Amino acid sequence: MIPDLGKYAEAVLGAYGLSLLLLAALLILTLRRGKKARAALRRIEEETARHGKG
């Protein structure tokens, strides 16, 4: 069921589209940053284990 947006249809649909685009961008950036952080942590843990600390 699609609501009748009348003369505001373009503005409302544009706002929804922009919001979805921004949410997708935030999701992608968050996943990338998480991947980099996990890799950095893995490197630190391996280096620490090699030097016998912890």
Beta strands, then each sheet from edge to edge (+ up, - down):
end
